[in-house]
Structure formats: C-alpha cells, structure tokens
Amino acid sequence: MRNKTRPSSKLFRRIIFLAWLAGLIFEAVTISAAAPVMAKSLTPAKPATPVSLSGIASSPIPTMAYYYIWFDSNSWNRAKVDYPLLGRYSSDDRAVMLQQVQWAKAAGITGFIVSWKSTDVLNRRLEQLVEVAEQEDFKLEIIYEGLDFNRNPLPVATVASDLDYFIQHFAGRKPFDLYPKPMVIWSGTWNFSQQEVDQVTRDRRKSLLILASERSVSGYQHLAGMVDGDAYYWSSVNPDTFSGYQSKLNQMSNAVHKNGGIWIPPAAPGFDARLIGGTSVVDRKNGATFRTQISTALASSPDVLGIISWNEFSENSYIEPSQKYGSTYLEIVSEINSLPPPVIGEFDSSEPAAIFPEILPNSRWIALGGLAVLILTGLIVIARRHA
C-alpha cells in the first residue's frame, strides 16, 4: 500500500511544479510582448525642441505649465465633464507621467510647475516625476500649496518644515536648475502676514527662489522685500469682459521688475468650476480665449509664461489631450513655439490608464501553444517513468 501510493504522490507534485513553471513562462512571454507596444506608444513623434516664442515675445522665454499630482482612480468620479486621452489615471502611474512629459516637450513646453506640499503620497509622486524629468531633460518648478482644503493658511511651522524637506530631498536635482536656484511659488501668500512670510523666507532664500502669489500690485509690494518675484495664478479671467486685463498684468509686471523680481503671468484656455462650487464660466471659444490670454501675458514682459494648466480637470482649465478637445490646445502651444503639432496616438479615455497596453493576440496564442506543448511533454515523460 505504501509503495503503491508514493509514485502517484510524486507524480502529483511534479505536475504542480510544471504548472507553476508554465505560469512563470507565460507571464514572461506576455510582458515581453507588451514591452514593444508600450515603448512605441510612449515615444514622442518629434524630438525635444527648445522653446522659442520669437515673433510674439521680444526674446525666448521659458513656457511652464501648472501640473497636478493629486489624481487617484476615484478622483475622476467627482466634478468632471471631460477625461484625459490617457484614461482616468493615477498620479502613481509612471508611464502616464512619461507620456505627459514627452507630449509637453514636443509642443515646446519647458517644464511643469508642480503643485506640492509634503505628504507621503505627494513626496512619492514628486520623486517619480523628478526621475522622469531627469530622464527626459525636462524642467520642474514647485507651486507650494500653502492653504488647506478649506482655503485656510497652513501653520507657518508646517510651511517652513515642508520647504526644508524640499531643500533637503529635491533642490539639488537637475530638473530644478532652470534658474541658479530652484524656484518655489508660495500659493496663498495673501493669507499670511508680513512677519509670517519673512519668518519662512529669510533664511531659505539662500537655497531657493521663493515667489509670492499675490493678485494685486499692493499685495505684492507688501511682501516685495521678502520674496523673489510673483506668479499670478488667474485662471478665471474673461478677456471679453475684464476691460483692464492687459493693464493689470502690465502693472504687476512693472512692480515686480522694479524690485528685480521674476514675473510669471497666467494664460488659461478657459474656466468652469461650477461643479466644485464656482460661479464664473469662461468659454474656450475653440481656442480663441487661450490665444488671447497668451498674447496678453506675453505683452506684460514675463520672465516665464505660466500656462494654467496641464491637468486641472475640476476647473476645466487643462490643455492635456482629452476626450472632448483632443490635442487642440497642445497644437496652439506648438504653433506659438513654431513647432509641428505633437502626434497623439489612439487612446480609450473611458477606461482607467494601465501600465501595460493590450497584448498582441498572436503573441498570446504563441505563448499558450508553447505552454501546452511543454505540459504535454512533461506529462508523457513522467507517465513513462512510472509505467
């Protein structure tokens, strides 16, 4: 009895081992089949080209787009009327970041101004973006989110600690070398006192360029001696109804430059935040609004053009290729930079983004056929040995 059961037990274990080995081989074959497809889909149609705004600006200036790394798969279930061509992605998806950077470069965008404050999730995602930017020779700056979800100022100690974390972990990385020191825009400075701003910036300006985010000349002048310039995040302006639009940007520019600071004016394609409690709507007008805002911003003698935004889908100010607008707004940026439009592949934006695209059908059948032969051969050999 004992001698009769032992061979069948060994046979069973060997069959299990063959099945496990077959699974490993199938996984390796399918991933290797997917890799060329993924590489092809993530390759930009054109090589990176330096930004050139000749003909509009008096000299070439950097073009930066505000960029958000807060997306999870469930972010797309709230307050969205359009979706990215890359799908309802997570900001943890490195392949998505890589494609976004390559599209931006192909359109002549110098880099992203990344929305950030120090949390475990955002630190992890910023590290990943920095690695991608290093690989692609793409520039980054930071817009530090100094207000909480309810638009209240963060504790000054938190702001100072977060900037220290950035200096320690990121400031020395190559993507932040657009200027001699990394640039950080402090969003929400209007909610902090002079004393609080000075407390944060006094020593840290040795390592960083820290810009205010003031929305008026008087607001900027209040902090002028404590910051290195001003970036105006004005996504909701309507050029058709705000008669003093150009004049206001010019006045801001003059005040900042008089103090030797860096001036970053805004340029948005449109705006609609009604699904998150807003009331104003700025029609995109098939790209006319974006063109007007870019021209107005450039007429204010900027040091950097700040495009609002790459992917702010809740406020509908994005230029990232989307299901509704395709690549229209990247094409406008390309045109301004005298570049051919980026070639955007086919994507199913109704599905979540995935690291690996669909495996080629033939590759699957080849892999399955090989596995069937392997298993059958193994079973025949084992059966003969125990016959």
MARLUMLO-642588 format. One record per residue (C-alpha): x, z, y; residue number from 1; residue in three letters. Coordinates in steps of 0.001 Angstrom, whole numbers, plus 524288, in hexadecimal, padded with zeros to 5 digits. Example, Ala and Ser with C-alpha at 12.3 -4.5 7.8 and 13.67 -1.06 7.14 Angstrom:
+-------+-------+-------+------+------+
|     u |     w |     v | sefi | zafi |
+-------+-------+-------+------+------+
| 8300C | 81E78 | 7EE6C |    1 |  ALA |
| 83566 | 81BE4 | 7FBDC |    2 |  SER |
+-------+-------+-------+------+------+
This chain:
+-------+-------+-------+------+------+
|     u |     w |     v | sefi | zafi |
+-------+-------+-------+------+------+
| 80000 | 80000 | 80000 |    1 |  MET |
| 80ACE | 803B1 | 80945 |    2 |  ARG |
| 812D1 | 7F78E | 80611 |    3 |  ASN |
| 80717 | 7EE92 | 807BA |    4 |  LYS |
| 8032C | 7F35F | 81550 |    5 |  THR |
| 810AC | 7F33C | 81B7B |    6 |  ARG |
| 81231 | 7E44A | 81C35 |    7 |  PRO |
| 804CB | 7E293 | 82276 |    8 |  SER |
| 80835 | 7ECF5 | 82C8D |    9 |  SER |
| 814E5 | 7E5FE | 82FCE |   10 |  LYS |
| 80DB0 | 7D91A | 8308D |   11 |  LEU |
| 80408 | 7DED2 | 83A37 |   12 |  PHE |
| 80EF4 | 7E43E | 842D7 |   13 |  ARG |
| 81609 | 7D738 | 842D0 |   14 |  ARG |
| 809C5 | 7D010 | 846C4 |   15 |  ILE |
| 807DC | 7D998 | 8520B |   16 |  ILE |
| 81603 | 7D773 | 8563C |   17 |  PHE |
| 8142E | 7C8AA | 85607 |   18 |  LEU |
| 807EF | 7C9BE | 85E49 |   19 |  ALA |
| 80EFA | 7D252 | 86853 |   20 |  TRP |
| 81A78 | 7C8D7 | 868CC |   21 |  LEU |
| 81121 | 7BD71 | 86A67 |   22 |  ALA |
| 80ABF | 7C424 | 875EE |   23 |  GLY |
| 817CF | 7C5D1 | 87CC3 |   24 |  LEU |
| 81B4A | 7B788 | 87A8D |   25 |  ILE |
| 80E1A | 7B2E7 | 87F97 |   26 |  PHE |
| 80F8A | 7BB1F | 88BEF |   27 |  GLU |
| 81D1E | 7B5A5 | 88E75 |   28 |  ALA |
| 818A6 | 7A7A1 | 88C60 |   29 |  VAL |
| 80CC7 | 7A8BB | 8953F |   30 |  THR |
| 81452 | 7AF53 | 8A041 |   31 |  ILE |
| 81F10 | 7A51E | 89FA0 |   32 |  SER |
| 814BC | 79A7C | 8A03B |   33 |  ALA |
| 80EB5 | 7A0C4 | 8AC2F |   34 |  ALA |
| 81B75 | 7A26F | 8B399 |   35 |  ALA |
| 81D49 | 7940F | 8B773 |   36 |  PRO |
| 80F27 | 79366 | 8BC08 |   37 |  VAL |
| 810CC | 79F91 | 8C463 |   38 |  MET |
| 81DB6 | 79ABB | 8C9DC |   39 |  ALA |
| 81780 | 78DCF | 8CD9E |   40 |  LYS |
| 80BE2 | 7945E | 8D42C |   41 |  SER |
| 814B6 | 79D56 | 8DC1B |   42 |  LEU |
| 81E11 | 792D4 | 8E0F2 |   43 |  THR |
| 81BB5 | 78EBF | 8EF12 |   44 |  PRO |
| 81A34 | 78048 | 8F194 |   45 |  ALA |
| 8242C | 780B2 | 8FC8C |   46 |  LYS |
| 8309C | 788AD | 8FE49 |   47 |  PRO |
| 830DF | 7934E | 9087C |   48 |  ALA |
| 83280 | 78E01 | 91638 |   49 |  THR |
| 8367A | 795EB | 9222E |   50 |  PRO |
| 82BA1 | 79878 | 92BE6 |   51 |  VAL |
| 82B38 | 78EFA | 93738 |   52 |  SER |
| 82105 | 78FD0 | 941CF |   53 |  LEU |
| 8274D | 7855D | 94A25 |   54 |  SER |
| 81DCE | 77E5D | 952EF |   55 |  GLY |
| 8153E | 78A60 | 95494 |   56 |  ILE |
| 81EDC | 7956A | 95704 |   57 |  ALA |
| 82AB5 | 793A9 | 95FC1 |   58 |  SER |
| 83387 | 797A4 | 95476 |   59 |  SER |
| 831B3 | 79A81 | 945F1 |   60 |  PRO |
| 82C27 | 7A7F0 | 94355 |   61 |  ILE |
| 82915 | 7AF17 | 936A4 |   62 |  PRO |
| 81B42 | 7ADE9 | 9315D |   63 |  THR |
| 816D4 | 7BA0F | 92A0D |   64 |  MET |
| 809C5 | 7BC65 | 92349 |   65 |  ALA |
| 803C9 | 7C9E8 | 92183 |   66 |  TYR |
| 80303 | 7CCA9 | 912F0 |   67 |  TYR |
| 7FBA9 | 7D6FA | 90B16 |   68 |  TYR |
| 7FFBF | 7DD12 | 8FE1C |   69 |  ILE |
| 7F3CE | 7E5AD | 8FC06 |   70 |  TRP |
| 7EC6B | 7DCCC | 8F274 |   71 |  PHE |
| 7E7D6 | 7E10F | 8E50A |   72 |  ASP |
| 7DEAD | 7D93B | 8DC6E |   73 |  SER |
| 7D30F | 7E136 | 8E13B |   74 |  ASN |
| 7D684 | 7DECE | 8EF9B |   75 |  SER |
| 7CF92 | 7D1BE | 8EEB1 |   76 |  TRP |
| 7C274 | 7D7F3 | 8EB81 |   77 |  ASN |
| 7C0CD | 7DD3C | 8F95F |   78 |  ARG |
| 7BE97 | 7D62E | 90644 |   79 |  ALA |
| 7C36C | 7C8B4 | 90232 |   80 |  LYS |
| 7BD3A | 7BB77 | 904A1 |   81 |  VAL |
| 7C8CD | 7B368 | 8FFF9 |   82 |  ASP |
| 7D37D | 7B4D2 | 8F5C8 |   83 |  TYR |
| 7E1A7 | 7B054 | 8F486 |   84 |  PRO |
| 7E4DD | 7A40F | 8ECEF |   85 |  LEU |
| 7EE07 | 7ACCD | 8E520 |   86 |  LEU |
| 7E269 | 7B48B | 8E039 |   87 |  GLY |
| 7DE16 | 7C27C | 8E2A7 |   88 |  ARG |
| 7EBCD | 7C779 | 8E197 |   89 |  TYR |
| 7F266 | 7D4A4 | 8E15F |   90 |  SER |
| 7FDBF | 7D705 | 8EA8C |   91 |  SER |
| 80525 | 7DB9E | 8DE8A |   92 |  ASP |
| 8059E | 7CD91 | 8D9A8 |   93 |  ASP |
| 81369 | 7C8A8 | 8DC3A |   94 |  ARG |
| 80FC7 | 7BA8F | 8D90D |   95 |  ALA |
| 8056D | 7BAE3 | 8E3C0 |   96 |  VAL |
| 80F34 | 7C022 | 8EDB0 |   97 |  MET |
| 818E9 | 7B59A | 8E9ED |   98 |  LEU |
| 80F01 | 7AAB6 | 8EBB7 |   99 |  GLN |
| 80A8B | 7B035 | 8F8CD |  100 |  GLN |
| 81888 | 7B0E0 | 8FDCF |  101 |  VAL |
| 81B69 | 7A304 | 8F93C |  102 |  GLN |
| 80F2B | 79D91 | 8FFA4 |  103 |  TRP |
| 81240 | 7A4BB | 90C45 |  104 |  ALA |
| 82036 | 79F98 | 90C76 |  105 |  LYS |
| 81BD2 | 791C1 | 909D1 |  106 |  ALA |
| 81302 | 79295 | 915DE |  107 |  ALA |
| 81E3C | 79773 | 91E62 |  108 |  GLY |
| 81A99 | 7A5D8 | 91ECB |  109 |  ILE |
| 826DB | 7AE0A | 92072 |  110 |  THR |
| 821A9 | 7BA44 | 919E1 |  111 |  GLY |
| 81709 | 7C479 | 9185C |  112 |  PHE |
| 81414 | 7D077 | 920AA |  113 |  ILE |
| 81056 | 7D9A9 | 915B0 |  114 |  VAL |
| 80600 | 7E42A | 91763 |  115 |  SER |
| 80BD6 | 7F0A1 | 911CA |  116 |  TRP |
| 80C93 | 7FF5E | 911BA |  117 |  LYS |
| 8135F | 807A5 | 90789 |  118 |  SER |
| 80B18 | 8095A | 8FB4F |  119 |  THR |
| 80F23 | 807A7 | 8ED36 |  120 |  ASP |
| 80705 | 7FB44 | 8EBD9 |  121 |  VAL |
| 80B28 | 7F4DD | 8F89E |  122 |  LEU |
| 81975 | 7F87B | 8F6A2 |  123 |  ASN |
| 8193C | 7F214 | 8E94D |  124 |  ARG |
| 812E6 | 7E5D3 | 8EEA3 |  125 |  ARG |
| 81BF6 | 7E520 | 8FA4F |  126 |  LEU |
| 827AC | 7E60E | 8F134 |  127 |  GLU |
| 8224E | 7DAC2 | 8E94B |  128 |  GLN |
| 81FF9 | 7D299 | 8F588 |  129 |  LEU |
| 82DBB | 7D566 | 8FA6A |  130 |  VAL |
| 83334 | 7D0A0 | 8ED73 |  131 |  GLU |
| 82B4B | 7C413 | 8EE76 |  132 |  VAL |
| 82F71 | 7C236 | 8FCA7 |  133 |  ALA |
| 83DB1 | 7C425 | 8F8DD |  134 |  GLU |
| 83C41 | 7B9C9 | 8EE7A |  135 |  GLN |
| 835BC | 7B034 | 8F7D6 |  136 |  GLU |
| 83DC1 | 7B30B | 90427 |  137 |  ASP |
| 83146 | 7B739 | 90B1E |  138 |  PHE |
| 83086 | 7C0F2 | 91648 |  139 |  LYS |
| 82882 | 7CD6E | 91728 |  140 |  LEU |
| 8249F | 7D6F9 | 921BF |  141 |  GLU |
| 81BC9 | 7E2DF | 920E4 |  142 |  ILE |
| 80F4D | 7E688 | 927D0 |  143 |  ILE |
| 80E84 | 7F522 | 92572 |  144 |  TYR |
| 80071 | 7F9B8 | 923E9 |  145 |  GLU |
| 8006E | 805AA | 92CC5 |  146 |  GLY |
| 7F1BC | 807E4 | 92BD1 |  147 |  LEU |
| 7EA02 | 80C73 | 9201B |  148 |  ASP |
| 7DDD9 | 805F2 | 91A68 |  149 |  PHE |
| 7D557 | 80C33 | 924ED |  150 |  ASN |
| 7DE7A | 80756 | 92FC1 |  151 |  ARG |
| 7E3E5 | 814D9 | 93282 |  152 |  ASN |
| 7F285 | 81677 | 934F4 |  153 |  PRO |
| 7FB02 | 81B15 | 929C4 |  154 |  LEU |
| 802A1 | 827B0 | 92BE7 |  155 |  PRO |
| 80F09 | 82511 | 93387 |  156 |  VAL |
| 81702 | 82B4E | 928B5 |  157 |  ALA |
| 8114C | 82176 | 91F12 |  158 |  THR |
| 814BF | 815F6 | 927DA |  159 |  VAL |
| 822A6 | 81AF1 | 92962 |  160 |  ALA |
| 82427 | 81D7F | 91AD2 |  161 |  SER |
| 81EEB | 8100D | 91731 |  162 |  ASP |
| 8284B | 8092F | 9206F |  163 |  LEU |
| 8337E | 81126 | 91AD8 |  164 |  ASP |
| 82F65 | 80CB6 | 90D47 |  165 |  TYR |
| 82F6A | 7FE99 | 911DF |  166 |  PHE |
| 83CDD | 80001 | 917FB |  167 |  ILE |
| 84251 | 80607 | 90BA2 |  168 |  GLN |
| 83C4B | 7FCAE | 901B1 |  169 |  HIS |
| 839FF | 7EFA4 | 9087B |  170 |  PHE |
| 84082 | 7EE1D | 915BF |  171 |  ALA |
| 84D56 | 7E927 | 9104A |  172 |  GLY |
| 8473A | 7DE3D | 9082E |  173 |  ARG |
| 849A5 | 7D020 | 90C2E |  174 |  LYS |
| 83B78 | 7CBFB | 90EE0 |  175 |  PRO |
| 83B3D | 7D58F | 91A5A |  176 |  PHE |
| 846AC | 7CF45 | 92182 |  177 |  ASP |
| 83F04 | 7C63F | 92A84 |  178 |  LEU |
| 84444 | 7CEAB | 935AD |  179 |  TYR |
| 8508B | 7D726 | 9359B |  180 |  PRO |
| 847D3 | 7E280 | 93198 |  181 |  LYS |
| 83B6B | 7E243 | 92942 |  182 |  PRO |
| 82EEC | 7E140 | 9313D |  183 |  MET |
| 823A9 | 7EACD | 92F91 |  184 |  VAL |
| 81707 | 7E980 | 9374D |  185 |  ILE |
| 8103E | 7F69C | 938BE |  186 |  TRP |
| 801C5 | 7F3AC | 93798 |  187 |  SER |
| 7F916 | 7FCFB | 93F39 |  188 |  GLY |
| 802C0 | 801B7 | 94970 |  189 |  THR |
| 7F77D | 802C5 | 95325 |  190 |  TRP |
| 7F2B8 | 80E9A | 94B65 |  191 |  ASN |
| 7FF87 | 8160C | 94D04 |  192 |  PHE |
| 804B4 | 81D1E | 958FF |  193 |  SER |
| 81151 | 819B4 | 95FED |  194 |  GLN |
| 81780 | 825ED | 95A71 |  195 |  GLN |
| 8137F | 82276 | 94C88 |  196 |  GLU |
| 81897 | 81491 | 94D8E |  197 |  VAL |
| 82558 | 8194D | 9535B |  198 |  ASP |
| 826B8 | 8237C | 9489B |  199 |  GLN |
| 825E4 | 818E0 | 93E42 |  200 |  VAL |
| 82DA2 | 80DE4 | 944A4 |  201 |  THR |
| 838A7 | 814E9 | 94BC2 |  202 |  ARG |
| 84243 | 815E7 | 94074 |  203 |  ASP |
| 83C8E | 80B5E | 93792 |  204 |  ARG |
| 83EB2 | 80056 | 94148 |  205 |  ARG |
| 84CFD | 80135 | 93D71 |  206 |  LYS |
| 84912 | 7FB53 | 9305D |  207 |  SER |
| 83CAF | 7F3C8 | 933C0 |  208 |  LEU |
| 83664 | 7EB6B | 93E21 |  209 |  LEU |
| 8298D | 7F2B7 | 94027 |  210 |  ILE |
| 81EE3 | 7EB46 | 94746 |  211 |  LEU |
| 81265 | 7F0E2 | 94CCB |  212 |  ALA |
| 8052C | 7EAA2 | 94A22 |  213 |  SER |
| 7FF4B | 7ECA0 | 957A2 |  214 |  GLU |
| 7F411 | 7E43B | 95C55 |  215 |  ARG |
| 7F60D | 7E4EA | 96B0A |  216 |  SER |
| 80112 | 7E48D | 974E0 |  217 |  VAL |
| 7FE91 | 7F297 | 978E9 |  218 |  SER |
| 7FEAF | 7F706 | 96AB9 |  219 |  GLY |
| 80BB4 | 7F077 | 96852 |  220 |  TYR |
| 811C2 | 7F57E | 974E9 |  221 |  GLN |
| 80DD1 | 80333 | 970C7 |  222 |  HIS |
| 81748 | 801FA | 9653D |  223 |  LEU |
| 820D9 | 7F79D | 96A07 |  224 |  ALA |
| 82CD4 | 80055 | 96A2E |  225 |  GLY |
| 82A5F | 8053C | 95C5C |  226 |  MET |
| 82843 | 7F866 | 95506 |  227 |  VAL |
| 82ED3 | 7EB2E | 95348 |  228 |  ASP |
| 8235E | 7E294 | 956CD |  229 |  GLY |
| 81515 | 7E035 | 953AA |  230 |  ASP |
| 80D42 | 7D8D7 | 9496E |  231 |  ALA |
| 7FF26 | 7D656 | 94D28 |  232 |  TYR |
| 7F63F | 7D5AD | 9413B |  233 |  TYR |
| 7EA6D | 7CF00 | 9474F |  234 |  TRP |
| 7E2EC | 7C819 | 93CA1 |  235 |  SER |
| 7D557 | 7C878 | 942B4 |  236 |  SER |
| 7D7A5 | 7C17E | 94FA5 |  237 |  VAL |
| 7CEE3 | 7B5C5 | 95221 |  238 |  ASN |
| 7D626 | 7ABA8 | 95A56 |  239 |  PRO |
| 7C941 | 7A574 | 95E4F |  240 |  ASP |
| 7C391 | 7B1B6 | 96463 |  241 |  THR |
| 7CF43 | 7B9CA | 968EA |  242 |  PHE |
| 7D2D1 | 7B340 | 975B1 |  243 |  SER |
| 7DEED | 7BB93 | 97821 |  244 |  GLY |
| 7E4C1 | 7B942 | 96AA4 |  245 |  TYR |
| 7F0FD | 7B1CD | 96EC6 |  246 |  GLN |
| 7F30B | 7BA44 | 97AB0 |  247 |  SER |
| 7F28E | 7C6B8 | 972B6 |  248 |  LYS |
| 7FCC1 | 7C1FF | 96903 |  249 |  LEU |
| 80574 | 7BD6F | 97422 |  250 |  ASN |
| 80498 | 7CAA9 | 97AD8 |  251 |  GLN |
| 807EC | 7D1B2 | 96E3B |  252 |  MET |
| 8136A | 7C89D | 96C23 |  253 |  SER |
| 8189D | 7CAC7 | 979E7 |  254 |  ASN |
| 817CC | 7D984 | 9788F |  255 |  ALA |
| 81EC0 | 7D9AF | 96B73 |  256 |  VAL |
| 8296C | 7D034 | 96F89 |  257 |  HIS |
| 82B9B | 7D763 | 97C57 |  258 |  LYS |
| 82F56 | 7E30F | 9740E |  259 |  ASN |
| 837FE | 7DADC | 96B1D |  260 |  GLY |
| 82EA2 | 7DC01 | 95F9E |  261 |  GLY |
| 829D6 | 7D2F4 | 954D8 |  262 |  ILE |
| 81C70 | 7CCCE | 95706 |  263 |  TRP |
| 813E6 | 7C8B1 | 94B7F |  264 |  ILE |
| 806E6 | 7C289 | 94FA5 |  265 |  PRO |
| 7FBC8 | 7C001 | 9460B |  266 |  PRO |
| 7F614 | 7B360 | 940C6 |  267 |  ALA |
| 7EA53 | 7B427 | 937B4 |  268 |  ALA |
| 7E205 | 7A951 | 93197 |  269 |  PRO |
| 7D535 | 7B0BF | 93360 |  270 |  GLY |
| 7CEE6 | 7BDE9 | 93110 |  271 |  PHE |
| 7C2FC | 7C3DB | 92A7E |  272 |  ASP |
| 7C2FD | 7D22C | 9266E |  273 |  ALA |
| 7B450 | 7D459 | 925C9 |  274 |  ARG |
| 7B4EE | 7D831 | 9176C |  275 |  LEU |
| 7BDA8 | 7E3B2 | 91ADF |  276 |  ILE |
| 7B60A | 7E820 | 926D0 |  277 |  GLY |
| 7BACC | 7DEAB | 93144 |  278 |  GLY |
| 7B204 | 7D754 | 93A9B |  279 |  THR |
| 7B9E5 | 7CC41 | 94098 |  280 |  SER |
| 7BB8A | 7BEF0 | 93A5A |  281 |  VAL |
| 7C561 | 7B48F | 93E41 |  282 |  VAL |
| 7C224 | 7A746 | 93860 |  283 |  ASP |
| 7CDA4 | 7A01D | 93264 |  284 |  ARG |
| 7C85D | 79318 | 93774 |  285 |  LYS |
| 7CF37 | 78B65 | 92CC5 |  286 |  ASN |
| 7DC96 | 78FD6 | 93157 |  287 |  GLY |
| 7DA85 | 78E1E | 93FFC |  288 |  ALA |
| 7DA7E | 79CCD | 94258 |  289 |  THR |
| 7E77B | 79E59 | 93B50 |  290 |  PHE |
| 7EDC6 | 79349 | 942F4 |  291 |  ARG |
| 7E921 | 7991C | 94FCA |  292 |  THR |
| 7EE17 | 7A69F | 94C62 |  293 |  GLN |
| 7FB5A | 7A170 | 9482E |  294 |  ILE |
| 7FCC8 | 799A7 | 954C2 |  295 |  SER |
| 7F8C3 | 7A565 | 95CF2 |  296 |  THR |
| 8023C | 7AE69 | 955E3 |  297 |  ALA |
| 80D7F | 7A4DD | 9574A |  298 |  LEU |
| 80AAC | 7A349 | 965CA |  299 |  ALA |
| 80D44 | 7B1E5 | 96781 |  300 |  SER |
| 81BDD | 7B066 | 96487 |  301 |  SER |
| 81BF8 | 7B7C0 | 95795 |  302 |  PRO |
| 827F1 | 7BC4D | 9504E |  303 |  ASP |
| 82058 | 7BB81 | 94389 |  304 |  VAL |
| 8133E | 7B4F3 | 940EB |  305 |  LEU |
| 80A73 | 7BE83 | 9398E |  306 |  GLY |
| 80060 | 7B772 | 9312A |  307 |  ILE |
| 7F49A | 7BFE7 | 92DD4 |  308 |  ILE |
| 7F4AD | 7BF35 | 92265 |  309 |  SER |
| 7F93C | 7BA74 | 9153B |  310 |  TRP |
| 7EF0D | 7C1B1 | 90D20 |  311 |  ASN |
| 7E5D2 | 7CA74 | 914ED |  312 |  GLU |
| 7D9C2 | 7C607 | 90D75 |  313 |  PHE |
| 7D0EB | 7D140 | 911D9 |  314 |  SER |
| 7D213 | 7CD37 | 92029 |  315 |  GLU |
| 7D25A | 7BEB6 | 91CD4 |  316 |  ASN |
| 7DEC2 | 7BC20 | 9248C |  317 |  SER |
| 7E6C0 | 7B6D6 | 9191F |  318 |  TYR |
| 7EE30 | 7AA0A | 91804 |  319 |  ILE |
| 7F189 | 7AB6D | 9098F |  320 |  GLU |
| 7EC13 | 79FD5 | 901C7 |  321 |  PRO |
| 7DE60 | 7A388 | 8FDB8 |  322 |  SER |
| 7D28B | 79EA3 | 8F667 |  323 |  GLN |
| 7CB02 | 79C04 | 902F7 |  324 |  LYS |
| 7D584 | 79636 | 90BBB |  325 |  TYR |
| 7DFA1 | 79118 | 90231 |  326 |  GLY |
| 7ECD7 | 78F6F | 908CD |  327 |  SER |
| 7E74D | 78BAE | 9162D |  328 |  THR |
| 7EDFE | 79688 | 91DC8 |  329 |  TYR |
| 7FB2D | 79537 | 91735 |  330 |  LEU |
| 7FA82 | 786D4 | 91A8A |  331 |  GLU |
| 7F8A6 | 78A59 | 928EB |  332 |  ILE |
| 804AC | 7931F | 92871 |  333 |  VAL |
| 80C40 | 7882C | 921D4 |  334 |  SER |
| 80804 | 77E92 | 92C44 |  335 |  GLU |
| 80C6E | 787B1 | 93728 |  336 |  ILE |
| 8198A | 78901 | 93060 |  337 |  ASN |
| 81A82 | 77A22 | 92EA8 |  338 |  SER |
| 81A9C | 77B89 | 91FDB |  339 |  LEU |
| 812E6 | 7749C | 91542 |  340 |  PRO |
| 80790 | 77CDC | 91058 |  341 |  PRO |
| 80A63 | 7855A | 90462 |  342 |  PRO |
| 80538 | 77FBA | 8F7BA |  343 |  VAL |
| 7FB8D | 7896B | 8F1F8 |  344 |  ILE |
| 7F8A4 | 78869 | 8E374 |  345 |  GLY |
| 7EBB9 | 78A27 | 8DC95 |  346 |  GLU |
| 7E761 | 7984A | 8DAE6 |  347 |  PHE |
| 7DAD2 | 79E92 | 8D61A |  348 |  ASP |
| 7D871 | 7A888 | 8E0C8 |  349 |  SER |
| 7CC69 | 7AE12 | 8DA03 |  350 |  SER |
| 7D4F8 | 7B4B5 | 8CFDB |  351 |  GLU |
| 7DEB4 | 7BFDB | 8D172 |  352 |  PRO |
| 7ECAF | 7BB51 | 8D307 |  353 |  ALA |
| 7F519 | 7BC58 | 8C6D6 |  354 |  ALA |
| 803A5 | 7BCCD | 8C48B |  355 |  ILE |
| 8032D | 7B1EA | 8BA7D |  356 |  PHE |
| 7FA9B | 7A5D2 | 8BC05 |  357 |  PRO |
| 7F313 | 79FB1 | 8B0C9 |  358 |  GLU |
| 7FBDA | 79C1D | 8A549 |  359 |  ILE |
| 7FC4B | 78DBF | 8A1D3 |  360 |  LEU |
| 7F2E3 | 78B13 | 8965E |  361 |  PRO |
| 7FD06 | 78381 | 88E69 |  362 |  ASN |
| 806A0 | 78EB7 | 88F55 |  363 |  SER |
| 7FCA5 | 79809 | 88992 |  364 |  ARG |
| 7F9BA | 78F2F | 87DFA |  365 |  TRP |
| 8083A | 78D31 | 87B48 |  366 |  ILE |
| 80A6A | 79BD2 | 87B8B |  367 |  ALA |
| 7FEB1 | 79EA5 | 872C4 |  368 |  LEU |
| 802AB | 79414 | 86922 |  369 |  GLY |
| 81065 | 79978 | 86841 |  370 |  GLY |
| 80B24 | 7A71F | 865E2 |  371 |  LEU |
| 80216 | 7A26B | 85B12 |  372 |  ALA |
| 80D5C | 79BC0 | 8540C |  373 |  VAL |
| 815D6 | 7A7E0 | 8557A |  374 |  LEU |
| 80B79 | 7B10E | 85009 |  375 |  ILE |
| 807D4 | 7A80C | 844BF |  376 |  LEU |
| 81614 | 7A635 | 840D2 |  377 |  THR |
| 8186B | 7B4CC | 84135 |  378 |  GLY |
| 80C97 | 7B7AC | 838AF |  379 |  LEU |
| 810AA | 7AD85 | 82E8A |  380 |  ILE |
| 81E6C | 7B312 | 82DAD |  381 |  VAL |
| 81966 | 7C10D | 82C47 |  382 |  ILE |
| 80F54 | 7BD1D | 82213 |  383 |  ALA |
| 81973 | 7B615 | 819CC |  384 |  ARG |
| 82291 | 7C1BD | 81A10 |  385 |  ARG |
| 817C9 | 7CA8E | 814E4 |  386 |  HIS |
| 811CD | 7C0EE | 80B4D |  387 |  ALA |
+-------+-------+-------+------+------+
